[in-house]
């Protein structure tokens, strides 16, 4: 009996100690997780800064051997020994030409139509998933759409090269079988899931009381969607479009295989073009390190990085604005 009483006394004395150790361990675990997440955030920022510095350090060195004006246009003599201005990317000719104009135009001539087409398809899909589709249908359709993002871009590029280019040429009677429009259609396959998923998330983040209020005032389902829900999620929709465009500008294999790779100044989407990403992928591995062309390619990469960074920054600002509006 005395031993049982002594045991109970010991247990009562040690119970508060265990209770005190429990919260301390929990706080220690929380601090470790918090420190780990903070470290990851700083590592991500440092990685972006290092990439930025590396690209621009190599790219700026191109101005030491190449005049800045040559990155816009070059003057050379024609067959009649008359000076003419050319805007070409031709770094291996007798008179190397490093104009970035055809590369920038080619990149946007692919990215803009791709973003436009993908916005129509992706936004419509996102609205359907968020506002119309039932739970069972959503569980089937959304994973199927997101599977498109998992298809290797080289497979899509090969499909464009072998099949889609012929269909486009037969439909529009184009002179060039491989052109910017074929590349834009191929890029659509990889940015539709981005726009559709972000549109779905933006619409589902709209508070339910806005829908209920619109229905209570007599609006039907589609009036509620188009006049209340979509305007409330406009910032999120804008962010999805901008991120899709950034993804289109950064695509490499599809445009390398499907656009024809002709570095010419044109605004016709049915002509062959060459993008900045395709130029870097096709030439960087075959040029001597530290040479004139090598540094010019890094300058192309710096310009591309600047465009995509600016677009992603605008998208992040749009998302922040949506969060403030919806008080998330």
DRENDO-1510 file (C-alpha; in Angstrom, 1 decimal, always signed):
<recs>
REC; n; res; u; v; w
REC; 1; UNK; +0.0; +0.0; +0.0 .
REC; 2; UNK; +2.8; +2.4; +0.9 .
REC; 3; UNK; +4.6; +1.5; -2.3 .
REC; 4; UNK; +1.5; +2.3; -4.4 .
REC; 5; UNK; +1.1; +5.7; -2.7 .
REC; 6; UNK; +4.7; +6.5; -3.3 .
REC; 7; UNK; +4.3; +5.6; -7.0 .
REC; 8; UNK; +1.3; +7.9; -7.4 .
REC; 9; UNK; +3.2; +10.7; -5.7 .
REC; 10; UNK; +6.1; +10.3; -8.1 .
REC; 11; UNK; +3.8; +10.3; -11.1 .
REC; 12; UNK; +2.0; +13.4; -9.8 .
REC; 13; UNK; +5.4; +15.2; -9.4 .
REC; 14; UNK; +6.7; +14.2; -12.9 .
REC; 15; UNK; +3.4; +15.0; -14.8 .
REC; 16; UNK; +3.9; +18.8; -14.7 .
REC; 17; UNK; +7.5; +18.3; -15.9 .
REC; 18; UNK; +6.2; +16.3; -18.9 .
REC; 19; UNK; +3.6; +19.0; -19.6 .
REC; 20; UNK; +6.2; +21.6; -19.6 .
REC; 21; UNK; +8.5; +19.6; -21.9 .
REC; 22; UNK; +5.7; +19.1; -24.4 .
REC; 23; UNK; +5.2; +22.7; -25.4 .
REC; 24; UNK; +8.9; +23.3; -25.4 .
REC; 25; UNK; +9.5; +20.5; -27.9 .
REC; 26; UNK; +6.6; +21.9; -30.0 .
REC; 27; UNK; +8.0; +25.4; -30.0 .
REC; 28; UNK; +11.5; +24.0; -30.9 .
REC; 29; UNK; +10.0; +22.1; -33.8 .
REC; 30; UNK; +8.2; +25.1; -35.0 .
REC; 31; UNK; +11.3; +27.2; -34.9 .
REC; 32; UNK; +13.3; +24.6; -36.8 .
REC; 33; UNK; +10.6; +24.5; -39.5 .
REC; 34; UNK; +10.4; +28.3; -39.6 .
REC; 35; UNK; +14.1; +28.6; -40.0 .
REC; 36; UNK; +14.2; +25.9; -42.7 .
REC; 37; UNK; +11.5; +27.7; -44.7 .
REC; 38; UNK; +13.2; +31.1; -44.3 .
REC; 39; UNK; +16.4; +29.6; -45.5 .
REC; 40; UNK; +14.7; +28.1; -48.5 .
REC; 41; UNK; +13.3; +31.6; -49.3 .
REC; 42; UNK; +16.7; +33.2; -49.1 .
REC; 43; UNK; +18.3; +30.4; -51.2 .
REC; 44; UNK; +15.7; +31.0; -53.9 .
REC; 45; UNK; +16.3; +34.7; -54.0 .
REC; 46; UNK; +20.0; +34.2; -54.0 .
REC; 47; UNK; +19.8; +31.7; -56.9 .
REC; 48; UNK; +17.8; +34.2; -59.0 .
REC; 49; UNK; +20.3; +37.0; -58.2 .
REC; 50; UNK; +23.2; +34.7; -59.1 .
REC; 51; UNK; +21.6; +33.7; -62.4 .
REC; 52; UNK; +20.9; +37.4; -63.1 .
REC; 53; UNK; +24.5; +38.4; -62.4 .
REC; 54; UNK; +26.0; +35.5; -64.4 .
REC; 55; UNK; +23.9; +36.2; -67.5 .
REC; 56; UNK; +24.5; +39.9; -67.5 .
REC; 57; UNK; +28.2; +39.6; -66.6 .
REC; 58; UNK; +28.8; +37.5; -69.7 .
REC; 59; UNK; +26.3; +39.5; -71.8 .
REC; 60; UNK; +27.7; +42.9; -71.1 .
REC; 61; UNK; +31.2; +41.7; -72.2 .
REC; 62; UNK; +29.8; +41.4; -75.7 .
REC; 63; UNK; +29.8; +45.3; -75.9 .
REC; 64; UNK; +33.6; +45.2; -75.6 .
REC; 65; UNK; +34.1; +43.7; -79.0 .
REC; 66; UNK; +30.7; +44.4; -80.7 .
REC; 67; UNK; +29.3; +47.9; -81.2 .
REC; 68; UNK; +25.9; +48.3; -79.6 .
REC; 69; UNK; +24.5; +49.6; -82.9 .
REC; 70; UNK; +25.3; +46.2; -84.5 .
REC; 71; UNK; +22.8; +44.5; -82.2 .
REC; 72; UNK; +20.1; +46.5; -84.0 .
REC; 73; UNK; +21.4; +46.7; -87.6 .
REC; 74; UNK; +24.5; +46.3; -89.7 .
REC; 75; UNK; +25.6; +48.3; -92.8 .
REC; 76; UNK; +27.3; +46.3; -95.7 .
REC; 77; UNK; +27.8; +46.7; -99.4 .
REC; 78; UNK; +25.5; +45.0; -101.9 .
REC; 79; UNK; +26.4; +43.6; -105.3 .
REC; 80; UNK; +26.6; +47.1; -106.7 .
REC; 81; UNK; +28.9; +48.3; -103.9 .
REC; 82; UNK; +26.1; +50.3; -102.5 .
REC; 83; UNK; +25.7; +50.5; -98.7 .
REC; 84; UNK; +22.6; +48.9; -97.3 .
REC; 85; UNK; +21.2; +48.4; -93.9 .
REC; 86; UNK; +20.4; +44.8; -92.8 .
REC; 87; UNK; +18.9; +43.4; -89.7 .
REC; 88; UNK; +20.0; +39.8; -89.6 .
REC; 89; UNK; +21.3; +37.3; -87.1 .
REC; 90; UNK; +24.2; +35.7; -89.1 .
REC; 91; UNK; +27.2; +35.3; -86.7 .
REC; 92; UNK; +29.2; +32.9; -89.0 .
REC; 93; UNK; +29.4; +35.0; -92.1 .
REC; 94; UNK; +32.4; +37.0; -93.4 .
REC; 95; UNK; +30.8; +40.1; -92.0 .
REC; 96; UNK; +29.1; +38.8; -88.8 .
REC; 97; UNK; +25.7; +40.2; -88.1 .
REC; 98; UNK; +24.3; +40.2; -84.6 .
REC; 99; UNK; +20.9; +42.0; -84.9 .
REC; 100; UNK; +18.5; +41.0; -82.1 .
REC; 101; UNK; +15.5; +42.5; -84.0 .
REC; 102; UNK; +14.6; +39.3; -85.9 .
REC; 103; UNK; +15.0; +37.2; -82.8 .
REC; 104; UNK; +12.8; +39.4; -80.6 .
REC; 105; UNK; +10.2; +39.7; -83.3 .
REC; 106; UNK; +10.2; +36.0; -83.9 .
REC; 107; UNK; +9.8; +35.2; -80.2 .
REC; 108; UNK; +6.8; +37.5; -79.8 .
REC; 109; UNK; +5.3; +36.4; -83.2 .
REC; 110; UNK; +5.1; +32.9; -81.6 .
REC; 111; UNK; +4.3; +33.9; -78.0 .
REC; 112; UNK; +1.5; +36.4; -78.7 .
REC; 113; UNK; -0.7; +34.2; -81.0 .
REC; 114; UNK; -0.1; +31.2; -78.6 .
REC; 115; UNK; -1.1; +33.3; -75.6 .
REC; 116; UNK; -4.2; +34.5; -77.4 .
REC; 117; UNK; -5.4; +31.1; -78.5 .
REC; 118; UNK; -4.5; +29.5; -75.1 .
REC; 119; UNK; -6.3; +32.3; -73.2 .
REC; 120; UNK; -9.5; +31.5; -75.1 .
REC; 121; UNK; -9.2; +27.8; -74.5 .
REC; 122; UNK; -7.7; +27.9; -71.0 .
REC; 123; UNK; -10.0; +30.6; -69.6 .
REC; 124; UNK; -13.1; +28.8; -70.9 .
REC; 125; UNK; -11.9; +25.6; -69.4 .
REC; 126; UNK; -11.2; +27.2; -66.1 .
REC; 127; UNK; -14.6; +28.8; -66.0 .
REC; 128; UNK; -16.2; +25.5; -66.8 .
REC; 129; UNK; -14.3; +23.6; -64.1 .
REC; 130; UNK; -14.9; +26.3; -61.4 .
REC; 131; UNK; -18.5; +27.2; -62.0 .
REC; 132; UNK; -20.2; +24.6; -64.2 .
REC; 133; UNK; -18.7; +21.2; -63.9 .
REC; 134; UNK; -19.9; +18.8; -61.2 .
REC; 135; UNK; -17.6; +17.3; -58.7 .
REC; 136; UNK; -17.3; +14.0; -60.5 .
REC; 137; UNK; -16.7; +15.7; -63.8 .
REC; 138; UNK; -14.2; +18.0; -62.3 .
REC; 139; UNK; -12.2; +15.1; -60.8 .
REC; 140; UNK; -11.9; +13.6; -64.3 .
REC; 141; UNK; -11.4; +16.7; -66.5 .
REC; 142; UNK; -8.9; +18.7; -64.4 .
REC; 143; UNK; -6.3; +15.9; -64.0 .
REC; 144; UNK; -6.7; +15.2; -67.8 .
REC; 145; UNK; -5.9; +18.8; -68.6 .
REC; 146; UNK; -3.0; +19.0; -66.2 .
REC; 147; UNK; -1.5; +15.9; -67.9 .
REC; 148; UNK; -0.8; +18.1; -70.9 .
REC; 149; UNK; +1.8; +19.9; -68.9 .
REC; 150; UNK; +3.6; +16.6; -68.4 .
REC; 151; UNK; +4.0; +15.8; -72.1 .
REC; 152; UNK; +7.7; +16.4; -73.1 .
REC; 153; UNK; +8.0; +19.4; -75.3 .
REC; 154; UNK; +10.1; +17.5; -77.8 .
REC; 155; UNK; +7.2; +15.1; -78.4 .
REC; 156; UNK; +4.9; +18.1; -79.1 .
REC; 157; UNK; +7.6; +19.5; -81.4 .
REC; 158; UNK; +7.8; +16.3; -83.3 .
REC; 159; UNK; +4.0; +16.2; -83.6 .
REC; 160; UNK; +4.1; +19.8; -85.0 .
REC; 161; UNK; +6.9; +18.9; -87.4 .
REC; 162; UNK; +5.4; +15.7; -88.7 .
REC; 163; UNK; +1.7; +16.3; -88.7 .
REC; 164; UNK; +0.4; +19.8; -87.6 .
REC; 165; UNK; +2.6; +21.6; -90.1 .
REC; 166; UNK; +1.1; +19.8; -93.0 .
REC; 167; UNK; -2.5; +20.4; -91.8 .
REC; 168; UNK; -1.8; +24.1; -91.4 .
REC; 169; UNK; -0.2; +24.3; -94.9 .
REC; 170; UNK; -3.2; +22.6; -96.5 .
REC; 171; UNK; -5.7; +24.7; -94.6 .
REC; 172; UNK; -4.1; +28.1; -95.2 .
REC; 173; UNK; -2.0; +27.4; -98.3 .
REC; 174; UNK; +1.1; +28.8; -96.7 .
REC; 175; UNK; +4.4; +29.1; -98.6 .
REC; 176; UNK; +6.5; +27.9; -95.7 .
REC; 177; UNK; +5.5; +24.6; -94.2 .
REC; 178; UNK; +7.2; +25.5; -90.9 .
REC; 179; UNK; +6.3; +28.9; -89.6 .
REC; 180; UNK; +5.5; +31.0; -86.5 .
REC; 181; UNK; +1.8; +29.9; -86.5 .
REC; 182; UNK; +2.7; +26.2; -86.4 .
REC; 183; UNK; +5.0; +27.0; -83.5 .
REC; 184; UNK; +2.3; +29.0; -81.7 .
REC; 185; UNK; -0.2; +26.1; -82.0 .
REC; 186; UNK; +2.4; +23.8; -80.5 .
REC; 187; UNK; +3.2; +26.1; -77.6 .
REC; 188; UNK; -0.6; +26.3; -76.9 .
REC; 189; UNK; -0.4; +22.7; -75.7 .
REC; 190; UNK; +2.0; +23.6; -72.9 .
REC; 191; UNK; +0.4; +26.9; -71.7 .
REC; 192; UNK; -3.3; +25.9; -71.8 .
REC; 193; UNK; -2.9; +23.9; -68.6 .
REC; 194; UNK; -1.2; +26.9; -66.9 .
REC; 195; UNK; -4.0; +29.3; -67.8 .
REC; 196; UNK; -6.8; +26.8; -67.1 .
REC; 197; UNK; -5.5; +25.8; -63.7 .
REC; 198; UNK; -4.8; +29.4; -62.5 .
REC; 199; UNK; -8.2; +30.5; -63.8 .
REC; 200; UNK; -9.9; +27.8; -61.9 .
REC; 201; UNK; -8.1; +28.7; -58.7 .
REC; 202; UNK; -8.8; +32.4; -59.1 .
REC; 203; UNK; -12.5; +31.8; -59.7 .
REC; 204; UNK; -12.8; +29.4; -56.8 .
REC; 205; UNK; -11.2; +32.0; -54.5 .
REC; 206; UNK; -14.1; +34.4; -55.1 .
REC; 207; UNK; -16.2; +34.5; -51.9 .
REC; 208; UNK; -19.5; +32.6; -52.1 .
REC; 209; UNK; -21.5; +35.5; -50.8 .
REC; 210; UNK; -20.9; +37.4; -54.1 .
REC; 211; UNK; -22.6; +34.6; -56.0 .
REC; 212; UNK; -25.4; +34.4; -53.5 .
REC; 213; UNK; -26.0; +38.1; -53.6 .
REC; 214; UNK; -26.2; +38.2; -57.4 .
REC; 215; UNK; -28.6; +35.3; -57.5 .
REC; 216; UNK; -30.7; +36.9; -54.8 .
REC; 217; UNK; -31.0; +40.0; -56.9 .
REC; 218; UNK; -32.4; +38.0; -59.8 .
REC; 219; UNK; -29.4; +37.3; -61.9 .
REC; 220; UNK; -29.3; +33.9; -63.6 .
REC; 221; UNK; -26.3; +31.5; -63.4 .
REC; 222; UNK; -24.4; +32.9; -66.5 .
REC; 223; UNK; -25.0; +36.5; -65.6 .
REC; 224; UNK; -23.6; +35.8; -62.2 .
REC; 225; UNK; -20.5; +34.1; -63.7 .
REC; 226; UNK; -19.8; +36.8; -66.4 .
REC; 227; UNK; -20.8; +39.9; -64.5 .
REC; 228; UNK; -19.8; +39.1; -60.9 .
REC; 229; UNK; -17.4; +36.2; -60.5 .
REC; 230; UNK; -15.2; +36.9; -63.5 .
REC; 231; UNK; -14.7; +40.6; -62.8 .
REC; 232; UNK; -14.0; +39.8; -59.1 .
REC; 233; UNK; -11.2; +37.4; -60.3 .
REC; 234; UNK; -9.9; +39.7; -63.0 .
REC; 235; UNK; -6.5; +40.1; -61.4 .
REC; 236; UNK; -6.1; +36.3; -61.2 .
REC; 237; UNK; -7.1; +35.9; -64.8 .
REC; 238; UNK; -4.6; +38.5; -65.8 .
REC; 239; UNK; -1.9; +36.8; -63.8 .
REC; 240; UNK; -2.7; +33.5; -65.5 .
REC; 241; UNK; -2.4; +35.1; -69.0 .
REC; 242; UNK; +0.9; +36.8; -68.1 .
REC; 243; UNK; +2.4; +33.6; -66.7 .
REC; 244; UNK; +1.2; +31.7; -69.8 .
REC; 245; UNK; +2.9; +34.3; -72.0 .
REC; 246; UNK; +6.1; +34.0; -70.0 .
REC; 247; UNK; +6.0; +30.2; -70.5 .
REC; 248; UNK; +5.5; +30.7; -74.2 .
REC; 249; UNK; +8.5; +33.0; -74.5 .
REC; 250; UNK; +10.7; +30.5; -72.6 .
REC; 251; UNK; +9.7; +27.5; -74.7 .
REC; 252; UNK; +12.6; +26.0; -76.6 .
REC; 253; UNK; +12.2; +22.6; -78.2 .
REC; 254; UNK; +8.8; +23.2; -79.8 .
REC; 255; UNK; +9.9; +26.4; -81.5 .
REC; 256; UNK; +13.2; +24.9; -82.5 .
REC; 257; UNK; +11.5; +22.1; -84.4 .
REC; 258; UNK; +8.4; +23.9; -85.7 .
REC; 259; UNK; +9.1; +27.5; -86.7 .
REC; 260; UNK; +11.6; +27.0; -89.6 .
REC; 261; UNK; +14.5; +28.8; -87.8 .
REC; 262; UNK; +14.8; +31.6; -90.4 .
REC; 263; UNK; +16.1; +34.8; -88.6 .
REC; 264; UNK; +14.2; +37.3; -90.7 .
REC; 265; UNK; +12.3; +40.5; -89.8 .
REC; 266; UNK; +8.6; +39.8; -90.5 .
REC; 267; UNK; +5.2; +40.4; -88.9 .
REC; 268; UNK; +3.6; +37.6; -90.9 .
REC; 269; UNK; +2.8; +34.6; -88.6 .
REC; 270; UNK; +2.8; +32.3; -91.7 .
REC; 271; UNK; +6.5; +32.9; -92.4 .
REC; 272; UNK; +9.4; +31.1; -90.9 .
REC; 273; UNK; +11.0; +32.8; -87.9 .
REC; 274; UNK; +13.7; +32.2; -85.3 .
REC; 275; UNK; +13.2; +32.8; -81.6 .
REC; 276; UNK; +15.7; +33.8; -78.9 .
REC; 277; UNK; +15.5; +30.4; -77.2 .
REC; 278; UNK; +15.9; +28.4; -80.4 .
REC; 279; UNK; +19.0; +30.5; -81.2 .
REC; 280; UNK; +20.6; +29.8; -77.9 .
REC; 281; UNK; +19.8; +26.1; -78.0 .
REC; 282; UNK; +21.1; +25.6; -81.5 .
REC; 283; UNK; +24.3; +27.6; -81.3 .
REC; 284; UNK; +25.6; +27.8; -77.7 .
REC; 285; UNK; +27.0; +24.3; -77.6 .
REC; 286; UNK; +29.0; +24.7; -80.8 .
REC; 287; UNK; +30.8; +28.0; -80.3 .
REC; 288; UNK; +34.2; +28.5; -78.6 .
REC; 289; UNK; +33.9; +29.7; -75.0 .
REC; 290; UNK; +34.7; +33.4; -74.5 .
REC; 291; UNK; +34.4; +34.2; -78.2 .
REC; 292; UNK; +32.4; +37.0; -79.8 .
REC; 293; UNK; +29.4; +34.8; -80.7 .
REC; 294; UNK; +29.5; +33.2; -77.3 .
REC; 295; UNK; +29.1; +36.5; -75.6 .
REC; 296; UNK; +26.5; +37.7; -78.1 .
REC; 297; UNK; +24.4; +34.6; -77.2 .
REC; 298; UNK; +24.7; +35.4; -73.5 .
REC; 299; UNK; +23.4; +38.9; -74.4 .
REC; 300; UNK; +20.4; +37.2; -76.1 .
REC; 301; UNK; +19.9; +35.2; -72.9 .
REC; 302; UNK; +20.0; +38.4; -70.9 .
REC; 303; UNK; +17.3; +40.0; -73.0 .
REC; 304; UNK; +15.1; +36.9; -72.8 .
REC; 305; UNK; +15.6; +36.8; -69.0 .
REC; 306; UNK; +14.6; +40.5; -68.7 .
REC; 307; UNK; +11.4; +39.9; -70.7 .
REC; 308; UNK; +10.3; +36.9; -68.7 .
REC; 309; UNK; +11.3; +38.4; -65.4 .
REC; 310; UNK; +9.2; +41.5; -66.2 .
REC; 311; UNK; +6.2; +39.5; -67.2 .
REC; 312; UNK; +6.4; +37.3; -64.1 .
REC; 313; UNK; +6.7; +40.4; -62.0 .
REC; 314; UNK; +3.6; +41.8; -63.5 .
REC; 315; UNK; +1.8; +38.5; -62.9 .
REC; 316; UNK; +2.8; +38.5; -59.2 .
REC; 317; UNK; +1.6; +42.1; -58.9 .
REC; 318; UNK; -1.8; +41.0; -60.4 .
REC; 319; UNK; -2.1; +38.1; -58.0 .
REC; 320; UNK; -1.3; +40.4; -55.0 .
REC; 321; UNK; -3.9; +42.8; -56.2 .
REC; 322; UNK; -6.5; +40.0; -56.4 .
REC; 323; UNK; -5.7; +38.9; -52.9 .
REC; 324; UNK; -6.1; +42.4; -51.5 .
REC; 325; UNK; -9.4; +42.8; -53.3 .
REC; 326; UNK; -10.8; +39.5; -52.0 .
REC; 327; UNK; -9.2; +40.0; -48.6 .
REC; 328; UNK; -7.6; +36.5; -48.7 .
</recs>
